Amino acid sequence: MPGLLLGDVVPDFEANTTIGPIRLHQFLSDSWGILFSHPRDYTPVCTTELGRAATLCPEFTKRNVKMIALSVDSIEEHHGWSKDILAYNNDESVTEFPFPIIADDNRELAVELGMLDPDEKDHTGMPVTARCVFIIGPDKRLKLSLLYPATTGRNFDEILRVIDSLQLTAQKRVATPVNWKPGDRVMVPPNIPEEEAKCLFPAGVFTKELPSGRKYLRYTQQPQMSG
C-alpha cells in the first residue's frame, strides 16, 4: 500500500474541506503542519479526539502549527459532526470549528497516503481510515508519523510534546531523552566531539558514569530557542 516515509516530501494534494478547496502546500505556507485522519464522522472515539484537538488548537497555533483533519465522509456530514464535537466540549464560546476537515469520500487520499485500516470496516464493508498523524515541517517534508488502529484514540498532549522536541532539535544540535518535557535537560548527540560540545553548550555538559566506561550519556541544559 502506498505511504510516506520520514523525510519524504508530503504530496501537494488538492482537497475539498470544511473551509473550501485547499492545496496543502499553499495552506501550510511556511508553517509546520499536522495532518491527522479519522475513521468516520459521528463515531465515538473520533468525536473525543477532535474535541481534544479543538481545545488544544491555541497551543498548536502558538507553535506555528496548522492543523487539518481527514475523514472519509462528505463536507455536509463534517459540518454537522463539528457541531456535535463542540457540544461534546461543552464550549458555548466557540461557534466555528477551529481547523478544516478534508472530505475524502472516495478514499483517494487515504489510499495515496497509506491511511487505511485493513481490519476495520464500515457498514458497507469498506475499510475505514486508521488514526494517522503526519507532522510536516516548513520544508513540506514528513518529520514524524504515528499510526494508531481505529479502536485506539490518540493523546494530543503527547503530540504537542513531540512537536516541541521536533522544533527544538531542528534548531539546536541536541536530542531529547525519554519522557522529556520543555525545560528538562537535553542530551548531547554522540557525533559531537567533547571539545566542540564545550563550545556549543556553555551551560556545561554532564556525563553520566557507566559500567562500560563509555561516555555517551551526556546531558546539558536545554538551549534557548530563537525566534
N, C-alpha and C positions, 0 to 999 in steps of 0.2 A: 504494500500500500504506500502511495507517495507520502512524504512527510518532510519535516525540516530538521536539519542538524545544527548544532551550535555553530555560530559563525556564518551560517548561510544568510544571504540577503532575503528578507521576507518578501514574497511576491507583492508587487504593486497592484493589487486587485481592485476592481470596482465593485461596489455593492450597494444595494438599497438598504437604508437604515431608518430608524425612527426619527432622524433629523434630516432625512432626504438622502439622495445619492452621494456617496463619497468615493474618493480614490485614496487608498490607505496612506501612501507616502505624503500626499498633499495634506491629508487630515493630520498626520503626525507632525509635519513641518520639521522643526529642529528639536522637538521634544522627545523624551522617552515615551514608550507606549506599552500598554498591557492589553493583549487580546485574549479573551477567555470565552470558552464555549460552554453551552448548556444543553442537556438532552432534549428538553421540551419546555414550552410555556405551560403555565398552570400546573406545575408539578411541585411537590412539597420541598424537596431539598434545594432545587433551583431557586425557589422563592426566598428561602432563608439566605442563600448565598448572595443573590443580587441585593437583598435587603442590607446585608452587612457591607457589601461593596459600595452601595449608595451612601451609607452612613460614613464610610471612610473616604469618600470622594475628595473632601478638602485636604486630607493627608496626602493623597496621590498628587493633587494639584500643587501642593506645597513642594513636592519633589520634582515638579515639572514632568509629570507622567500623565499622558492622556489615556483614558480608559475606553474600551469598546468591547461589547459582548456580542456573542453569536448564538443563534438558536435556529432550529430547522422549522420555524413557523413563520406566518405572514406578518407584515407590518401591522395590520389591524389587530391581530392577536397580541403582538408585542405591546401595542398601546393599551389594550385592555388589561393585560397582565401587569403592566407597570403600575396601574392604579392599585392592584392587589398588593404589590410589593411595598408601595408607600404606606398602605393601610397596615401591612404587617409590621412596618417600622413604627407605627403609631406617631408619625411625624406630620402633623397637620400644617406645619410651616412650609413644607416642600410641596409645591403644586406641579412641578415638572420633573420627570426623571432626569438625573444629572449627567448621564452619558448615553451615547447611541447604542442600539441593539441592531445587529445585522439580521436581515431576513434571508436565510439560506434554504428556502423552500425545496429546492431541487437537490440539495446536499452537495452541490458542486464544490463549494469552498471546503466543506468538511472533508471531502474525499481528497482534494488537492493538498490540503494541509495535514492530512493524516489524523483527523479528529474522531473518526467513527469508533464506537464501542461495539465489537462484533458479538458480544454476549448479551447486550441489552437491546430489545426490540420494542417498537411502539405497537399500538393496537392493530396496525395493518401488517405487522411482521417485518417492517423496515428497521434496520439498525439506527439507533439514535447516536448523537454525538456524545463522546466522553467529556469529562471535565478537564479540558486542556487549559494550560496557562502558558502563553508566549510573552516573554518580556523582550521588548525590542529597543535597541539603542538608538541614539540620534543618527547613527550611520545606517540605520534600517537593517542592521544585522541582528540575528537572534542571539540574545545574551543568556537566556535561561528558558528551559522548557520543563513543565511539570505535567504529568498525565495521571489523572485520577479516574477510576471507574465511575460509572453513572450512579452507583449506590453509595459513594463516599463524598461527603461535602468537603470543600476546601477551607483552609484557615487564611483569611485575607490579612490578618495581623502578621502572620508569618511571611506572606508575600511582600508586605511593606518592609519587613526586616531584611528580606533578601534584596530588595531594591536598594536599601541603604548600603548594604555590603557591595552590591554591584557598582553603585555610583562612587563609593569611596575607593574601591580597588581599581576603577577605571581611571581615577585621577591621581592616586598615590600608589607607590610601589610597596604595597602591603597585602596581607591576606587576613581573613577573619576566621578565628577558631570556632569550635563547636559552641553553639548557644550564644554567640556574640550578639551584643546589642550596642547601638550607638553610644559612644562614650567609654566602652570597655577597651582593655588593651587589645592590640592587634599583633599579628605575627610578621616577622621579617622573613621573606621568602628565601629558600636555600640558595638561589642563584645570585644573591647579593653578597659579595665578599665582606669580611669583617671590617676592613678599613673603610670601605665605601659606606657600610651601614652606619658607622660612627658619624660620618659627614651628613648622611641623609636624615638621621634621626637624632638631632641634638638633645632631645629629652632623655636619651640614653637607651641602651639595649640590654635587656636582662636575659641571660642564657640559663636555662634550667639544666642542672647536672643530672645525667642519666647513667645507668649502669654500663651502657655501651661505651661511654666516654665521648660519644659523638655530640657535637654542639649544634644540633639542628633545631631545637626548640627555643627560638629566640623571640622575645616579646618586646614591644615598645608602646609608648603612649600613642593613642590614636591621633594622627596628624590632623590639623585643621583643614577643612575643605575650602577651596577658593570659589568665589562666585556665588 
